[in-house]
Amino acid sequence: MAAYRSKAARHRLEAGKARTDMREGQVKRRERTRQLIELGGLVVKAGLVDLADDDRATLYGAFLTLADQSRGDSKASALARWQRKGKRAFAAEQDAAKASPLSS
């Protein structure tokens, strides 16, 4: 009987560990999904979807061109320039939302 209890306890422990491992995988997958959704939202927010008529090949080509142009010596300056522009756009959007009488 003691051997049966020991085996059952070991199974419970292994099952608990498997659930924990699965939860960690689910959490990572959800974080990745959230990141992808946010990045897609930025593409829409920047107006690129409408600009490219929702053509994924066009958008992908634009991203590849942008990545190619920002490699090398100009990488740091390009990233800094994009960051400044993005922060200004977010700030302007936030100011506009505060000023709007519809934002409650």
Rosetta constraint file for C-alpha pairs under 8 A:
AtomPair CA 1 CA 5 HARMONIC 6.37 0.50
AtomPair CA 2 CA 6 HARMONIC 6.11 0.50
AtomPair CA 3 CA 7 HARMONIC 6.10 0.50
AtomPair CA 4 CA 8 HARMONIC 6.11 0.50
AtomPair CA 5 CA 9 HARMONIC 6.03 0.50
AtomPair CA 6 CA 10 HARMONIC 6.17 0.50
AtomPair CA 7 CA 11 HARMONIC 6.23 0.50
AtomPair CA 8 CA 12 HARMONIC 6.24 0.50
AtomPair CA 9 CA 13 HARMONIC 6.20 0.50
AtomPair CA 10 CA 14 HARMONIC 6.17 0.50
AtomPair CA 11 CA 15 HARMONIC 5.98 0.50
AtomPair CA 12 CA 16 HARMONIC 6.05 0.50
AtomPair CA 13 CA 17 HARMONIC 6.22 0.50
AtomPair CA 14 CA 18 HARMONIC 6.14 0.50
AtomPair CA 15 CA 19 HARMONIC 6.23 0.50
AtomPair CA 16 CA 20 HARMONIC 6.27 0.50
AtomPair CA 17 CA 21 HARMONIC 6.18 0.50
AtomPair CA 18 CA 22 HARMONIC 6.09 0.50
AtomPair CA 19 CA 23 HARMONIC 6.10 0.50
AtomPair CA 20 CA 24 HARMONIC 6.24 0.50
AtomPair CA 21 CA 25 HARMONIC 6.35 0.50
AtomPair CA 22 CA 26 HARMONIC 6.18 0.50
AtomPair CA 23 CA 27 HARMONIC 6.07 0.50
AtomPair CA 24 CA 28 HARMONIC 6.24 0.50
AtomPair CA 25 CA 29 HARMONIC 6.11 0.50
AtomPair CA 26 CA 30 HARMONIC 6.06 0.50
AtomPair CA 27 CA 31 HARMONIC 6.15 0.50
AtomPair CA 28 CA 32 HARMONIC 6.21 0.50
AtomPair CA 29 CA 33 HARMONIC 6.09 0.50
AtomPair CA 30 CA 34 HARMONIC 6.06 0.50
AtomPair CA 31 CA 35 HARMONIC 6.21 0.50
AtomPair CA 32 CA 36 HARMONIC 6.22 0.50
AtomPair CA 33 CA 37 HARMONIC 6.19 0.50
AtomPair CA 34 CA 38 HARMONIC 6.16 0.50
AtomPair CA 35 CA 39 HARMONIC 6.17 0.50
AtomPair CA 36 CA 40 HARMONIC 6.10 0.50
AtomPair CA 37 CA 41 HARMONIC 6.13 0.50
AtomPair CA 38 CA 42 HARMONIC 6.37 0.50
AtomPair CA 39 CA 43 HARMONIC 6.48 0.50
AtomPair CA 40 CA 44 HARMONIC 6.41 0.50
AtomPair CA 41 CA 45 HARMONIC 5.93 0.50
AtomPair CA 42 CA 46 HARMONIC 5.98 0.50
AtomPair CA 43 CA 47 HARMONIC 6.63 0.50
AtomPair CA 43 CA 48 HARMONIC 5.75 0.50
AtomPair CA 43 CA 49 HARMONIC 6.67 0.50
AtomPair CA 44 CA 48 HARMONIC 5.97 0.50
AtomPair CA 44 CA 49 HARMONIC 5.51 0.50
AtomPair CA 44 CA 50 HARMONIC 7.69 0.50
AtomPair CA 47 CA 51 HARMONIC 6.14 0.50
AtomPair CA 48 CA 52 HARMONIC 6.01 0.50
AtomPair CA 48 CA 59 HARMONIC 7.33 0.50
AtomPair CA 49 CA 53 HARMONIC 5.95 0.50
AtomPair CA 49 CA 54 HARMONIC 4.78 0.50
AtomPair CA 49 CA 55 HARMONIC 7.47 0.50
AtomPair CA 49 CA 59 HARMONIC 7.55 0.50
AtomPair CA 50 CA 54 HARMONIC 6.09 0.50
AtomPair CA 52 CA 58 HARMONIC 6.26 0.50
AtomPair CA 52 CA 59 HARMONIC 6.58 0.50
AtomPair CA 54 CA 59 HARMONIC 7.91 0.50
AtomPair CA 55 CA 59 HARMONIC 6.41 0.50
AtomPair CA 56 CA 60 HARMONIC 5.96 0.50
AtomPair CA 57 CA 61 HARMONIC 6.01 0.50
AtomPair CA 58 CA 62 HARMONIC 6.14 0.50
AtomPair CA 59 CA 63 HARMONIC 6.23 0.50
AtomPair CA 60 CA 64 HARMONIC 6.15 0.50
AtomPair CA 61 CA 65 HARMONIC 6.10 0.50
AtomPair CA 62 CA 66 HARMONIC 6.11 0.50
AtomPair CA 63 CA 67 HARMONIC 6.09 0.50
AtomPair CA 64 CA 68 HARMONIC 6.09 0.50
AtomPair CA 65 CA 69 HARMONIC 6.14 0.50
AtomPair CA 66 CA 70 HARMONIC 6.26 0.50
AtomPair CA 67 CA 71 HARMONIC 6.48 0.50
AtomPair CA 70 CA 74 HARMONIC 6.01 0.50
AtomPair CA 70 CA 75 HARMONIC 4.85 0.50
AtomPair CA 70 CA 78 HARMONIC 6.15 0.50
AtomPair CA 70 CA 79 HARMONIC 7.84 0.50
AtomPair CA 71 CA 75 HARMONIC 5.15 0.50
AtomPair CA 74 CA 78 HARMONIC 5.93 0.50
AtomPair CA 75 CA 79 HARMONIC 6.08 0.50
AtomPair CA 76 CA 80 HARMONIC 6.11 0.50
AtomPair CA 77 CA 81 HARMONIC 6.02 0.50
AtomPair CA 78 CA 82 HARMONIC 6.10 0.50
AtomPair CA 79 CA 83 HARMONIC 6.00 0.50
AtomPair CA 80 CA 84 HARMONIC 6.19 0.50
AtomPair CA 81 CA 85 HARMONIC 6.23 0.50
AtomPair CA 82 CA 86 HARMONIC 6.00 0.50
AtomPair CA 83 CA 87 HARMONIC 6.05 0.50
AtomPair CA 84 CA 88 HARMONIC 6.14 0.50
AtomPair CA 85 CA 89 HARMONIC 6.19 0.50
AtomPair CA 86 CA 90 HARMONIC 6.15 0.50
AtomPair CA 87 CA 91 HARMONIC 6.05 0.50
AtomPair CA 88 CA 92 HARMONIC 6.03 0.50
AtomPair CA 89 CA 93 HARMONIC 6.08 0.50
AtomPair CA 90 CA 94 HARMONIC 6.11 0.50
AtomPair CA 91 CA 95 HARMONIC 6.08 0.50
AtomPair CA 92 CA 96 HARMONIC 6.08 0.50
AtomPair CA 93 CA 97 HARMONIC 6.17 0.50
AtomPair CA 94 CA 98 HARMONIC 6.25 0.50
AtomPair CA 95 CA 99 HARMONIC 6.17 0.50
AtomPair CA 96 CA 100 HARMONIC 6.06 0.50
AtomPair CA 97 CA 103 HARMONIC 6.05 0.50
AtomPair CA 98 CA 103 HARMONIC 6.54 0.50
AtomPair CA 99 CA 103 HARMONIC 7.93 0.50
